[in-house]
Amino acid sequence: MANIKHIFNELHYEMTRTIAEGGMGVVYEALQRGSGGFTKVVAVKLIREEYSTIEEFQKNFIGEARLVANLIHTNIVQTYHLGTIGGQYFMVMEYVSGVNLEQLIERQTALGRLMPVDIAAFIISRIARGLAYAHQKLDKEGRPLGIVHRDIGPKNVMIAHEGDVKLTDFGIAKALDLMHNEEGKVIAGKDDYLSPEQANFAVTDARADLFPLGIVLTELLLGRNIFRDTDRLVSRRNILELPIPTFSELRPEIDPRLEVIIQKSLQRDRELRYQSAFEMLHDLEVYLYSGGYGPTNEKLGAYLKTLMAEPLPEPLATL
């Protein structure tokens, strides 16, 4: 690791801390240095050496970088550069100073509270806004890229301290001519955030991102994912078979207008589901703003600041 840091220093990137670490790679916070005292905080995603040598993984990582390089949108984490160092591939990305949505949910659970309904709906509307842009993206010849993220979940949504909501990690996305794809043979995505199409090994389209977006919305509202089980196969079966509850019965603050949005996003038949992220975004914004003033980035930022500053309760003493 010390050698990698030294090489990155020569490329004018100073690694300052580890943000996240998984089996296939590590994400670092880094300081990019330039002429005249220029500095910029960035995130560097470094793939472990053993995976960088696998051709299929190389192609997907390069495909992800090529894909997201041209996804320039306020609700999507920007990618600046793709390179190799010591035989390992890395991406330089926008650094988001904040938390991911999973961390936010865990914090609320630890404090014994639920997210305000309007804040939850606002977060989901911003993700839908980013998806609407990605789903409609064309290549330079004007052909639809056919992007499907396929990994919508709390870990892949960043909330900046200022309240910006940003979708990240297109690592298992499908897109025209860019990503290795084995749909029909393997399941891409996490078992408790799949669409029914993914759980059934079916070929997906953009509507497959909207079912898990509905799951995330209900998790924000209830503090739990109703489809999750400790057994992955049970989680997948729940996606396909679990009766969808009336969520206003589980949390009375959910009014009928939001209930309709939730139920439509969780239709297992994709012909009955929202047909586009833009359509879901429209309904969420009508719900949020038709009565006048609604939530903003600033309101979300203030909520996050208050939540993260509040001390956690002392654990109960055990005998």
MARMI-344726 format. One record per residue (C-alpha): residue in three letters; residue number from 1; z, y, x. Coordinates in steps of 0.5 Angstrom, whole numbers, always signed. Example, Ala and Ser with C-alpha at 12.3 -4.5 7.8 and 13.67 -1.06 7.14 Angstrom:
<nodes>
> rest; nr; c3; c2; c1
> ALA; 1; +16; -9; +25
> SER; 2; +14; -2; +27
</nodes>
This chain:
<nodes>
> rest; nr; c3; c2; c1
> MET; 1; +0; +0; +0
> ALA; 2; +2; +5; +6
> ASN; 3; -5; +4; +8
> ILE; 4; -9; +5; +2
> LYS; 5; -5; +12; +1
> HIS; 6; -7; +14; +8
> ILE; 7; -14; +12; +6
> PHE; 8; -13; +16; +0
> ASN; 9; -10; +22; +4
> GLU; 10; -17; +22; +8
> LEU; 11; -21; +23; +1
> HIS; 12; -16; +29; -1
> TYR; 13; -12; +25; -6
> GLU; 14; -4; +25; -4
> MET; 15; -1; +19; -9
> THR; 16; +6; +22; -11
> ARG; 17; +8; +17; -16
> THR; 18; +6; +10; -20
> ILE; 19; +5; +12; -27
> ALA; 20; +4; +5; -30
> GLU; 21; +3; -2; -26
> GLY; 22; -1; -9; -29
> GLY; 23; -3; -15; -27
> MET; 24; -10; -12; -26
> GLY; 25; -9; -5; -23
> VAL; 26; -4; +1; -22
> VAL; 27; -5; +8; -24
> TYR; 28; -2; +13; -20
> GLU; 29; +0; +20; -21
> ALA; 30; -4; +24; -15
> LEU; 31; -5; +31; -12
> GLN; 32; -12; +33; -11
> ARG; 33; -13; +38; -5
> GLY; 34; -19; +42; -4
> SER; 35; -21; +48; +0
> GLY; 36; -17; +55; +0
> GLY; 37; -11; +51; -2
> PHE; 38; -14; +48; -9
> THR; 39; -10; +43; -12
> LYS; 40; -10; +39; -18
> VAL; 41; -6; +34; -21
> VAL; 42; -10; +28; -23
> ALA; 43; -9; +20; -25
> VAL; 44; -12; +15; -20
> LYS; 45; -13; +8; -23
> LEU; 46; -14; +3; -18
> ILE; 47; -16; -4; -19
> ARG; 48; -13; -10; -15
> GLU; 49; -17; -12; -9
> GLU; 50; -17; -19; -12
> TYR; 51; -20; -17; -18
> SER; 52; -25; -12; -15
> THR; 53; -29; -18; -12
> ILE; 54; -30; -21; -19
> GLU; 55; -37; -19; -21
> GLU; 56; -36; -19; -28
> PHE; 57; -30; -15; -27
> GLN; 58; -33; -10; -23
> LYS; 59; -39; -9; -28
> ASN; 60; -34; -8; -33
> PHE; 61; -30; -3; -29
> ILE; 62; -36; +1; -27
> GLY; 63; -39; +1; -34
> GLU; 64; -32; +4; -37
> ALA; 65; -33; +9; -32
> ARG; 66; -40; +11; -33
> LEU; 67; -39; +11; -41
> VAL; 68; -33; +15; -41
> ALA; 69; -36; +20; -36
> ASN; 70; -40; +23; -41
> LEU; 71; -34; +22; -47
> ILE; 72; -32; +30; -46
> HIS; 73; -28; +31; -52
> THR; 74; -21; +34; -53
> ASN; 75; -18; +28; -56
> ILE; 76; -21; +23; -50
> VAL; 77; -18; +23; -43
> GLN; 78; -23; +25; -38
> THR; 79; -26; +21; -32
> TYR; 80; -28; +25; -26
> HIS; 81; -30; +20; -21
> LEU; 82; -31; +13; -19
> GLY; 83; -31; +10; -12
> THR; 84; -29; +4; -8
> ILE; 85; -24; +4; -2
> GLY; 86; -22; -1; +2
> GLY; 87; -26; -6; -2
> GLN; 88; -22; -4; -9
> TYR; 89; -25; +0; -14
> PHE; 90; -22; +6; -17
> MET; 91; -23; +12; -22
> VAL; 92; -20; +19; -22
> MET; 93; -18; +21; -29
> GLU; 94; -15; +27; -33
> TYR; 95; -7; +27; -32
> VAL; 96; -4; +28; -38
> SER; 97; +3; +30; -37
> GLY; 98; +7; +27; -43
> VAL; 99; +8; +20; -46
> ASN; 100; +4; +15; -49
> LEU; 101; +5; +13; -56
> GLU; 102; +9; +6; -55
> GLN; 103; +14; +10; -51
> LEU; 104; +15; +15; -57
> ILE; 105; +16; +10; -62
> GLU; 106; +21; +6; -57
> ARG; 107; +25; +13; -56
> GLN; 108; +25; +14; -64
> THR; 109; +28; +7; -65
> ALA; 110; +33; +8; -60
> LEU; 111; +35; +14; -63
> GLY; 112; +35; +11; -70
> ARG; 113; +30; +15; -74
> LEU; 114; +23; +15; -76
> MET; 115; +17; +20; -75
> PRO; 116; +16; +25; -80
> VAL; 117; +11; +23; -84
> ASP; 118; +6; +29; -83
> ILE; 119; +7; +28; -75
> ALA; 120; +5; +21; -76
> ALA; 121; -1; +23; -80
> PHE; 122; -3; +29; -75
> ILE; 123; -3; +24; -69
> ILE; 124; -7; +19; -73
> SER; 125; -12; +24; -75
> ARG; 126; -13; +27; -68
> ILE; 127; -14; +19; -65
> ALA; 128; -20; +19; -71
> ARG; 129; -23; +25; -69
> GLY; 130; -24; +22; -62
> LEU; 131; -26; +16; -65
> ALA; 132; -31; +20; -69
> TYR; 133; -34; +23; -63
> ALA; 134; -34; +17; -59
> HIS; 135; -37; +13; -64
> GLN; 136; -43; +18; -65
> LYS; 137; -45; +18; -58
> LEU; 138; -52; +18; -56
> ASP; 139; -55; +16; -49
> LYS; 140; -60; +21; -45
> GLU; 141; -66; +18; -49
> GLY; 142; -62; +19; -56
> ARG; 143; -60; +12; -57
> PRO; 144; -54; +11; -61
> LEU; 145; -49; +8; -55
> GLY; 146; -46; +4; -61
> ILE; 147; -39; +5; -58
> VAL; 148; -33; +1; -60
> HIS; 149; -26; +2; -57
> ARG; 150; -23; -5; -59
> ASP; 151; -16; -4; -56
> ILE; 152; -13; +2; -61
> GLY; 153; -6; +1; -60
> PRO; 154; +0; +6; -58
> LYS; 155; +0; +4; -51
> ASN; 156; -7; +7; -51
> VAL; 157; -6; +14; -54
> MET; 158; -3; +19; -50
> ILE; 159; +2; +25; -53
> ALA; 160; +2; +31; -48
> HIS; 161; +8; +35; -48
> GLU; 162; +4; +41; -51
> GLY; 163; +2; +36; -57
> ASP; 164; -5; +34; -55
> VAL; 165; -7; +27; -57
> LYS; 166; -11; +23; -53
> LEU; 167; -15; +17; -53
> THR; 168; -15; +13; -47
> ASP; 169; -17; +6; -44
> PHE; 170; -24; +4; -46
> GLY; 171; -24; -2; -41
> ILE; 172; -26; -7; -46
> ALA; 173; -30; -3; -50
> LYS; 174; -37; -5; -52
> ALA; 175; -43; +0; -51
> LEU; 176; -50; -1; -51
> ASP; 177; -52; -4; -44
> LEU; 178; -46; -1; -41
> MET; 179; -41; -7; -42
> HIS; 180; -40; -14; -41
> ASN; 181; -39; -17; -48
> GLU; 182; -38; -24; -50
> GLU; 183; -36; -23; -57
> GLY; 184; -36; -29; -61
> LYS; 185; -33; -33; -56
> VAL; 186; -27; -29; -54
> ILE; 187; -23; -24; -57
> ALA; 188; -22; -17; -54
> GLY; 189; -16; -13; -56
> LYS; 190; -8; -15; -57
> ASP; 191; -7; -20; -62
> ASP; 192; -2; -15; -66
> TYR; 193; -7; -9; -67
> LEU; 194; -14; -13; -68
> SER; 195; -19; -12; -74
> PRO; 196; -20; -18; -78
> GLU; 197; -27; -18; -75
> GLN; 198; -24; -19; -68
> ALA; 199; -19; -24; -70
> ASN; 200; -25; -28; -73
> PHE; 201; -29; -28; -67
> ALA; 202; -34; -24; -71
> VAL; 203; -39; -19; -68
> THR; 204; -36; -12; -69
> ASP; 205; -38; -5; -70
> ALA; 206; -35; +2; -70
> ARG; 207; -31; +0; -77
> ALA; 208; -27; -5; -73
> ASP; 209; -23; +1; -69
> LEU; 210; -21; +3; -76
> PHE; 211; -16; -3; -78
> PRO; 212; -12; -2; -72
> LEU; 213; -12; +5; -73
> GLY; 214; -9; +4; -80
> ILE; 215; -4; -1; -77
> VAL; 216; -2; +5; -72
> LEU; 217; -1; +9; -77
> THR; 218; +4; +5; -81
> GLU; 219; +8; +3; -75
> LEU; 220; +9; +10; -74
> LEU; 221; +11; +11; -81
> LEU; 222; +16; +5; -81
> GLY; 223; +18; +4; -74
> ARG; 224; +15; -3; -73
> ASN; 225; +8; -7; -74
> ILE; 226; +8; -11; -80
> PHE; 227; +3; -16; -77
> ARG; 228; +7; -17; -70
> ASP; 229; +10; -24; -69
> THR; 230; +13; -27; -62
> ASP; 231; +8; -32; -63
> ARG; 232; +1; -29; -62
> LEU; 233; -3; -34; -66
> VAL; 234; +2; -32; -72
> SER; 235; +0; -25; -71
> ARG; 236; -7; -26; -71
> ARG; 237; -6; -30; -77
> ASN; 238; -2; -24; -80
> ILE; 239; -8; -20; -79
> LEU; 240; -12; -24; -83
> GLU; 241; -7; -27; -89
> LEU; 242; -1; -23; -89
> PRO; 243; +0; -19; -96
> ILE; 244; -1; -12; -95
> PRO; 245; +5; -8; -98
> THR; 246; +5; -2; -102
> PHE; 247; +8; +3; -96
> SER; 248; +11; +8; -101
> GLU; 249; +16; +2; -103
> LEU; 250; +18; +1; -96
> ARG; 251; +19; +9; -95
> PRO; 252; +19; +13; -101
> GLU; 253; +17; +20; -97
> ILE; 254; +10; +17; -97
> ASP; 255; +6; +20; -102
> PRO; 256; +0; +17; -107
> ARG; 257; -5; +21; -103
> LEU; 258; -3; +18; -96
> GLU; 259; -2; +11; -99
> VAL; 260; -9; +11; -101
> ILE; 261; -11; +13; -94
> ILE; 262; -7; +7; -91
> GLN; 263; -10; +2; -96
> LYS; 264; -17; +4; -95
> SER; 265; -16; +3; -87
> LEU; 266; -13; -4; -88
> GLN; 267; -18; -7; -92
> ARG; 268; -20; -13; -89
> ASP; 269; -27; -13; -92
> ARG; 270; -30; -8; -87
> GLU; 271; -35; -6; -93
> LEU; 272; -29; -4; -97
> ARG; 273; -26; +0; -91
> TYR; 274; -27; +7; -88
> GLN; 275; -34; +7; -86
> SER; 276; -33; +12; -81
> ALA; 277; -28; +15; -77
> PHE; 278; -30; +22; -79
> GLU; 279; -29; +19; -86
> MET; 280; -22; +17; -85
> LEU; 281; -21; +24; -81
> HIS; 282; -24; +28; -87
> ASP; 283; -19; +25; -92
> LEU; 284; -13; +25; -87
> GLU; 285; -14; +33; -86
> VAL; 286; -15; +34; -93
> TYR; 287; -8; +31; -94
> LEU; 288; -5; +35; -89
> TYR; 289; -8; +42; -90
> SER; 290; -10; +42; -97
> GLY; 291; -4; +45; -99
> GLY; 292; -4; +50; -94
> TYR; 293; +0; +50; -87
> GLY; 294; +0; +43; -84
> PRO; 295; +2; +40; -77
> THR; 296; -1; +43; -71
> ASN; 297; -1; +41; -63
> GLU; 298; +4; +46; -62
> LYS; 299; +9; +43; -68
> LEU; 300; +8; +36; -65
> GLY; 301; +9; +39; -58
> ALA; 302; +16; +42; -61
> TYR; 303; +18; +35; -64
> LEU; 304; +16; +31; -58
> LYS; 305; +21; +36; -53
> THR; 306; +26; +36; -58
> LEU; 307; +26; +28; -59
> MET; 308; +26; +27; -51
> ALA; 309; +31; +32; -50
> GLU; 310; +36; +29; -55
> PRO; 311; +41; +24; -52
> LEU; 312; +41; +17; -53
> PRO; 313; +47; +14; -57
> GLU; 314; +52; +10; -53
> PRO; 315; +51; +2; -54
> LEU; 316; +57; -1; -58
> ALA; 317; +62; -4; -54
> THR; 318; +62; -12; -54
> LEU; 319; +68; -16; -54
</nodes>
